[in-house]
Amino acid sequence: MLAETDGVLTSIVARPREATISPIDQAAAEWAWSSGEPAGRGTGTLLASDWQFHPLKTSLGVPAVLGIARDDDSAPVAADKATLLATLIGQAALAHERLYLEDEMRSLSVLEERDRLRAALLSSIGHDLRTHDAVLLTIRDRGEGLVPGAEQMIFDTFARAKASDRHGGSGLGLAIAKGFSDALGIRLAAAKHPEGGAIFKLQFPQALIASPVPDPD
C-alpha cells in the first residue's frame, strides 16, 4: 500500500514487510495515483512493471494506491478474480472516505462547542458585570497548588510548579498566557487556594468589555 507523504508516493505498509518495488514499479504506482486508473502488469499502462497497482478512488481524490504482485512470475490477479478485487477495493475506498468525513465532522463539532462556550462566557461577563470598573474572572484547579513564593515565577518561560502533578510539557503555557494578558491590559495573577489547588485570576478592564447590543423591541 502506498500513500502520499510530503508530496511523494511512498510505501506505508507491505506484506511481506521486505517487499520492494523498482523504479518502473514506482512509475506505474504514481500513474495510478495521478490518473485514478489501474496501471502495471495485466493492465493497459506500463506493462513492464512486475506489480499491478489499483487506486483507492473517493470523491475526495485518491488517498492511496494498492499494489499486488506474485513471486512466481504469474499474473498478479487471476482473470476470474478481477471483479472481486475491484469490488473489495471500492468498498475499502468508501470506508476510508466515511472515516475521513466522520473525523472532519467531529473536529467541526469540537470547534463549534468551543466557540459556543466562549461566546456564552463573554456574554455573561458583558451582561452581568458591565457596570463595574473591571471584571474579575477566577479559575481554580484541583491539583497540588503552588509552593510559597512561586506565584510570580510560575509565569516565567520554561517554569513549572514544583508541586505540579503534571508530567512533560514545555513550561510555556502560562508564560504565553501572561504575555497575551499583559498585551491586552488584562491583569493575570496566581495563588494557592486555601482549600487546595491553584487559583488564577484575570481582571478585565472596562475598556475590553463589549457594550450590550440594544434590544430591537
N, C-alpha and C positions, 0 to 999 in steps of 0.2 A: 504494500500500500504506500502510495506517495502522496504528499500534500505540500502546499506552498509554505516555505519558511524564508522570510526576508526576501520575497520575490523570486525564490529559486525552488523548483520542484525537487524535493528530497524524500528519501525513504523514511517512513516513520515507524513501520513495523514490517517484519518479514518472517515467513515460515518456510524453510528453516531459517534461523537467525543469520546464518552465514551466507545466505543468498545475496548475490550481487548482480548488477546489470552493467552492460558495456555502454560505450558512447552511442552506439547505434540504438540500443535499447532505450537509453535516456532520451534520444531524439524522438523515438516513437511515443514514449510516455508524454513528452512535452507537446507533441502534436495532438494527442488525445485530449490533453488538458486544455489546450487553447481552442481546439475546434469543436470539442464536445462529441467527437465520434471515435469509435474504436480504431486502433492502429496496431501494427506489428504483425507477427506471423498469423496467417489464416485470415487476414483482412485485406482490404484493397490498398492499404497505405503502409509503406516502409516494411515490406515483406522480409527484408534481410534480418530483421530483429528476431531473436530466439524467443522473445516474450510477446504475449498478446495483452494489450492494455485497453481497459474499459473505463470511461469517465463516469463518475457519480454525478449525474446531472440533476440539478434542482432549479427552482425558479430564481434562486439567489446566485446561480452560477455553478461552477464545478469545484467543489471543495476538495476533492481527492480523486486519485486515479488508482484503479485496481489492476495489478499486473499478474499474469498467470503464465507459468512455463513448466515444462516437464524435463526431467533429467535423462529420459530415454530417447530424446530427439524426436518424439512423436508430436502430433498436433496438441497444443495446449488445451483445447476444448474439443471434445468429440462432436460431430455434427448433430447427433441426436440429443445432446445436452445443451446446445447453444441457447435454445428458447428458455430453458430452465434457468440458466445462468443470467440471461438478460432480465428475467423476472426478479431474481434474487437481488441483482444489482439495483434495479428500480426500487424495490422495497427498502433496501439499505439507504438509498438516496433520500427517499421520503422520510424515513426515520430520522436521518441527520437533520433534514430541514425542520422537522417538527421540534426536535430538541433545541435547535438554534432559536426558533421563534419563541418557544416557551421561555428560554433564558432571557431573550430580549424583553418579553412582556414582564418577567419577574423583575428585571432591572428597572423598567419603567415604573412599575408599581412602587418600588422602593423610593425612587426619586419623587414620585407624586406624594407619597406619605411624608417624606422629609419636608417637602415644600408646604404641605398642609399643616404640619405641626409648627413649622417656623412662622407661617402666617398667623396661626392661632395664637402663638406666644406673643408676637409683635402686636397683634390686635388687642390682646388682653392688657399688655403694658400701656399701649396708647389710650385705651378706653378707660381703664380704672385708675391710672396714676398720672394722667397727662397734666393735671392741675398742679402737681408738685414741681419743685425746682429741679429735682433729679429723681431718677427711678433706680431702685436697688433690686438687683436680681441675685438671689442666693442659690447656690448649688452645693449639695452635700453628698459625699460618697460614704461607703461603709467599710473602707479599708483600715489600715493601721494608723492613718493620720500622719501628722508631721512631727518631727522631733523639734524640741525648742531651738529657736534660732534659725530654722530653715525657711521661715515664712517668706523671706526675700530671695534667698539662694535658690529656691525651687524654680524660679523663673529664669535662672541663668542658662545659657546654652550648654547642652550636654549634661545638665544636672539631673539627678534623680534623688528622691527622698530615701534616706537610709532605711526607713521603716516600711518602705513600699512593699506590697505583696505581689507586684508585677515582675515579670521576668522578660528580659530583652528590651527592645525599644531603643530609640536613638537619643532620647533625652532632649528632643527638640520641640515636642508638642506644646508645653507650657511657655517656652521661650517665644514660639511663634504667636501664641495667643496673646502674650504680653505685648509683643511688637505691634500686632494689629490694634489692640485696645488703646495703646498709647497714641498710635497714629490717628485714631478716631476720637480721641479725647475721652475715652472710657477708662474709669479707674478700676483696676483689677487687683484684688488682694486675696491672700490665702491665710488660713489659720487652722489650728487643731480644734475640732469640735469637742466641747466638754464631755459629751456622751460617746465619743469615739468617732473615728474617721476624720476626714479633712473637709473644710468648708471654704468655698470660693465665692467671693462677692464681686459683682460687676455693677458699678454705679454709672448709669447713663445720664449725661447732661440733658437738660430740657431741649437743647437745640437738635438733638438726634431723634427726638420723639415726634413722629408724624402727627399732624393735626387730624382729627376725625373728619371723615367725609360727611358733609351736611346731608341730613335725611331729605330726600326729594319731597316728602309729604309735609 
